Amino acid sequence: MRNENNLHMHELVGLRLRVVRASDGGMVGMEGMVVDETRETLVIDADGRRTVPKRGNAFEFTLDDGTTAVLEGDDIAYRPEDRVKRAAGRRRSRLPK
């Protein structure tokens, strides 16, 4: 289950997003539904499709239960499938032998 502690390890498509800090000040406050994700960008549906770079920005995501979580774009600047694999690999390495 997605929560503020593990959101960086999960799929972001389908969540509501608001840009809370951006290298381009005009993006601050932009919000919409995440419809696609690449290694370096998030595509949101906000009065049309908008592409937002991850690096240098911070995002507030609204989770399924209504809580919010803020993630730094630099911390999620991986391909979605690689980010999930990296997190799974870290969990597996902590299991006792």
Buried (B, 14 or more C-beta within 10 A) or exposed (E): EBEEEEBBBBBBEEBBBBBBBBEEEEBBEBBBBBBBBEEEBBBBEBEEEBEBBBEEBBBBBBBEEEEEBEBBBEEBBBEBEEBBEEBEEEEEEEEEE
